[in-house]
Amino acid sequence: LCSNNNPYTSFGATLARDEEQNLWSTPHDVTHTEADDDRVLYNMIVVRNQLDKDSEEWQKLNYDIYTLRQSRKEVRSRWKHILEDLGFQKEADSLLSVTKLSIISDSQNMSKARDILLKLSEETNIFPTSWELSERYLFVVDRLIALDAADEFFRMASAVYPKRDRADEGPRPLQG
């Protein structure tokens, strides 16, 4: 009944494998272990999968994995929101797409991109308080510099996600 020629025999296993590799929320992203934050999440998944599902350790790791994934999705959503407000509705997803094949457009932009990313981290709430800066967003800022939109992105991020004492407050609506 079960033959190697049947294309559906491993379908469930493929879906499960894809879900485990779907660390950044992009299906079939084979580059997920390229960045440090991806490796951390991948290692958490590997450890969790070696534990008994009924154990307290498994439940804690599963919660931590879920929380990290949700944080990443929230940050990506914030960046996408600002990009779309800047007029990059059609380009937002491609601007946010970073793989191991991504390159910095101009090596002279690297220090400016790092400065802007650090400034975004320190002066806005676009990243959660406990967030470690992701190299992934360095590439995004570099693309914004090449498009001459990095400063405007920072201004908008400051307006929509201002730094506050209370991290649980939501974004402030744009004033038109």
C-alpha positions in Angstrom: 0.0 0.0 0.0 2.8 2.4 0.8 5.3 2.7 -2.0 8.2 5.1 -2.7 6.5 6.2 -5.9 3.5 7.7 -4.1 4.0 11.5 -3.9 1.7 11.8 -0.9 3.3 9.4 1.5 5.6 12.0 2.9 3.3 15.0 2.6 2.6 15.3 6.3 6.3 14.9 7.1 7.1 17.6 4.6 4.6 20.0 6.1 5.9 19.4 9.6 9.5 19.9 8.4 8.6 23.1 6.6 6.9 24.4 9.7 10.0 23.7 11.8 12.2 25.5 9.2 9.7 28.3 8.9 11.7 30.3 11.5 11.2 33.7 10.0 7.7 33.1 8.7 8.7 32.6 5.1 7.9 29.1 3.9 10.7 27.1 2.3 13.3 29.6 3.5 16.4 27.5 3.4 18.5 30.4 4.7 17.0 30.4 8.2 20.2 29.4 10.0 22.3 32.1 8.4 21.7 34.7 11.1 22.4 34.4 14.8 18.8 35.0 15.8 17.7 32.2 13.4 20.3 29.8 14.9 19.0 30.5 18.4 15.5 29.7 17.4 16.6 26.6 15.4 18.5 25.3 18.4 15.5 25.9 20.7 13.4 23.8 18.2 16.0 21.0 18.1 16.1 20.8 21.9 12.3 20.9 22.3 11.9 18.1 19.7 14.2 15.9 21.8 12.0 16.3 24.9 8.9 14.4 26.0 5.8 16.5 24.9 4.3 16.0 28.4 7.3 17.5 30.2 7.4 20.9 31.8 10.6 21.7 29.9 8.9 20.9 26.5 6.0 23.2 27.4 8.4 26.0 28.4 10.5 25.7 25.3 7.4 25.5 23.1 6.1 28.7 24.7 9.4 30.4 24.2 9.5 29.4 20.6 6.0 30.7 20.0 6.8 33.9 21.8 9.9 34.5 19.8 8.1 33.8 16.5 5.3 36.2 17.5 7.8 38.9 18.3 9.5 38.5 15.0 6.1 38.7 13.2 5.2 41.8 15.1 8.5 43.5 14.3 8.1 42.6 10.6 4.6 43.9 10.7 5.7 47.2 12.2 8.4 47.6 9.5 5.9 46.7 6.7 3.3 49.2 8.1 5.9 52.0 7.9 7.1 51.0 4.5 3.6 51.0 3.2 2.9 54.4 4.7 6.0 55.7 2.9 4.5 54.6 -0.4 6.2 51.2 -0.8 2.9 49.2 -0.8 4.0 46.9 -3.6 7.6 46.7 -2.6 7.3 46.3 1.2 7.6 42.5 1.2 10.6 42.4 -1.2 12.3 45.2 0.8 11.8 43.0 4.0 13.0 39.8 2.3 16.5 38.9 3.3 18.3 35.7 2.4 21.8 34.5 2.4 22.1 35.8 -1.1 21.3 39.3 0.0 24.1 41.8 -0.2 24.8 45.3 1.0 24.3 47.6 -1.9 27.2 49.9 -1.1 29.9 49.1 1.5 30.1 52.8 2.3 26.5 52.6 3.5 27.3 49.9 6.1 28.2 52.3 8.9 25.2 54.6 8.2 22.9 51.6 8.1 24.3 50.4 11.5 23.8 53.9 12.9 20.2 54.2 11.7 19.4 50.7 13.0 20.9 51.5 16.4 19.0 54.8 16.5 15.8 53.0 15.6 16.4 50.6 18.5 17.3 53.3 21.0 14.8 56.0 20.1 11.7 54.1 19.0 9.6 51.1 20.0 9.8 49.5 16.6 11.6 46.7 18.3 10.5 45.1 21.6 12.4 46.1 24.7 14.2 42.8 24.9 15.0 42.6 21.2 18.5 41.9 20.1 19.3 43.8 16.8 18.9 41.5 13.9 21.4 41.6 11.0 18.3 41.0 8.8 17.2 44.6 9.4 20.7 46.0 8.6 20.0 44.8 5.0 16.6 46.5 5.0 18.0 49.8 6.2 20.7 49.5 3.5 18.0 49.2 0.9 16.2 52.2 2.4 19.5 54.2 2.2 19.8 53.2 -1.5 16.3 54.4 -2.1 17.0 57.6 -0.2 14.2 56.8 2.3 16.1 55.8 5.4 15.8 59.2 7.1 12.1 59.4 6.3 11.6 55.8 7.6 13.3 56.8 10.9 11.1 59.9 11.2 7.9 57.9 10.6 9.0 55.1 13.0 9.6 57.8 15.6 6.2 59.2 15.1 4.3 55.9 15.0 6.4 53.9 17.5 7.8 56.6 19.9 10.0 55.5 22.8 7.8 55.4 25.9 8.3 54.3 29.5 5.5 51.8 29.1 6.3 49.2 26.5 2.7 47.9 26.5 1.2 50.9 24.8 0.3 50.5 21.1 1.5 52.5 18.2 0.4 56.1 18.0 -1.7 56.9 14.9 -0.2 59.1 12.2 -1.2 62.7 12.3 -2.4 63.7 8.8 
